[in-house]
């Protein structure tokens, strides 16, 4: 999910939970914290292209930001539009269906997510 697309979802989550003041303690990790699917034993089966990447929360949790605020598997949310890219962090992931700016403005995005079981 592109960075510009995920910020409205993050703001929506924080507003709905009455935690918008926590936005300053929110960090968005993007391409620098992904790994190539072709280099991972499980993920390589899902790669369509050589440049496909997956969300690597271990890289995220190794950042100073996450270490200083003690972020880990218990308190990290991954938002991505692609199920294949979050296979290694399914328990921490929301995967919204395709949505428009109008959906975000109507706050209808979070009611349209795939569930993992």
C-alpha positions as CSV (number, residue, x, y, z in Angstrom):
1,X,0.0,0.0,0.0
2,X,1.4,3.4,-0.9
3,X,2.3,5.7,1.9
4,X,-0.2,8.4,0.8
5,X,-2.9,5.7,0.8
6,X,-2.3,4.4,4.3
7,X,-2.2,7.7,6.2
8,X,-6.0,8.3,5.9
9,X,-6.6,4.7,7.3
10,X,-4.2,5.3,10.2
11,X,-5.9,8.7,11.0
12,X,-9.3,7.0,10.8
13,X,-8.2,4.3,13.2
14,X,-6.8,6.8,15.7
15,X,-9.9,9.1,15.4
16,X,-12.3,6.2,15.9
17,X,-10.4,5.0,19.0
18,X,-10.2,8.6,20.3
19,X,-6.4,8.4,20.1
20,X,-5.7,11.0,17.5
21,X,-3.3,12.7,19.9
22,X,-1.2,9.5,19.6
23,X,-0.4,10.3,15.9
24,X,2.9,11.9,17.0
25,X,3.9,8.5,18.4
26,X,3.0,6.8,15.1
27,X,5.6,5.9,12.5
28,X,5.0,4.7,9.0
29,X,7.5,2.2,7.7
30,X,7.5,1.6,4.0
31,X,9.8,0.2,1.3
32,X,13.0,0.4,3.3
33,X,11.5,-2.1,5.7
34,X,10.5,-4.7,3.2
35,X,12.4,-7.7,1.9
36,X,12.6,-9.5,-1.4
37,X,10.3,-12.4,-1.7
38,X,12.7,-14.4,-3.9
39,X,15.2,-14.5,-1.0
40,X,12.9,-15.9,1.6
41,X,12.2,-19.7,1.6
42,X,8.5,-19.4,2.2
43,X,7.8,-16.2,0.3
44,X,9.6,-17.1,-2.9
45,X,6.6,-19.3,-3.9
46,X,4.3,-16.3,-3.8
47,X,6.5,-14.0,-5.9
48,X,5.3,-13.1,-9.3
49,X,8.2,-10.8,-10.2
50,X,11.8,-10.7,-9.2
51,X,11.3,-7.4,-7.4
52,X,8.2,-8.4,-5.4
53,X,8.6,-7.7,-1.7
54,X,7.0,-8.7,1.6
55,X,6.4,-6.8,4.8
56,X,9.3,-7.6,7.2
57,X,8.2,-6.6,10.7
58,X,11.5,-7.9,12.1
59,X,13.2,-5.1,10.3
60,X,10.7,-2.6,11.6
61,X,11.1,-3.8,15.2
62,X,14.9,-3.4,14.9
63,X,14.6,0.3,14.3
64,X,15.5,2.8,17.1
65,X,11.9,4.2,17.0
66,X,10.4,0.8,17.8
67,X,13.1,-0.2,20.3
68,X,12.8,3.1,22.2
69,X,9.0,2.8,22.4
70,X,9.0,-0.9,22.9
71,X,7.0,-1.8,19.9
72,X,6.8,-5.5,19.0
73,X,4.3,-8.2,17.9
74,X,1.8,-7.2,20.6
75,X,1.4,-3.6,19.6
76,X,2.2,-3.2,15.9
77,X,-0.3,-2.9,13.1
78,X,0.5,-3.6,9.4
79,X,-1.9,-2.1,6.8
80,X,-1.4,-3.4,3.3
81,X,-3.6,-3.8,0.2
82,X,-1.9,-7.1,-0.8
83,X,-2.5,-10.4,1.1
84,X,0.6,-12.0,-0.3
85,X,2.8,-9.3,1.1
86,X,1.7,-9.8,4.7
87,X,1.8,-13.6,4.9
88,X,4.5,-13.5,7.6
89,X,2.7,-11.0,9.8
90,X,-1.0,-12.0,9.3
91,X,-1.8,-11.6,13.0
92,X,-0.7,-7.9,12.9
93,X,-2.3,-7.0,9.6
94,X,-5.3,-5.3,8.2
95,X,-5.9,-5.8,4.5
96,X,-8.6,-3.4,3.3
97,X,-10.5,-4.0,0.1
98,X,-9.8,-1.5,-2.7
99,X,-11.2,1.9,-1.6
100,X,-11.5,5.4,-2.9
101,X,-11.0,8.8,-1.3
102,X,-14.8,9.0,-0.9
103,X,-14.7,5.8,1.1
104,X,-12.0,7.3,3.4
105,X,-13.9,10.5,3.9
106,X,-17.1,8.5,4.7
107,X,-15.0,6.5,7.2
108,X,-16.2,3.3,5.5
109,X,-12.7,1.8,4.9
110,X,-12.2,-0.2,8.1
111,X,-15.4,-2.0,7.8
112,X,-14.2,-3.6,4.6
113,X,-11.1,-5.6,5.5
114,X,-10.3,-9.2,4.9
115,X,-10.1,-11.3,8.0
116,X,-7.4,-13.9,8.7
117,X,-8.3,-17.0,10.5
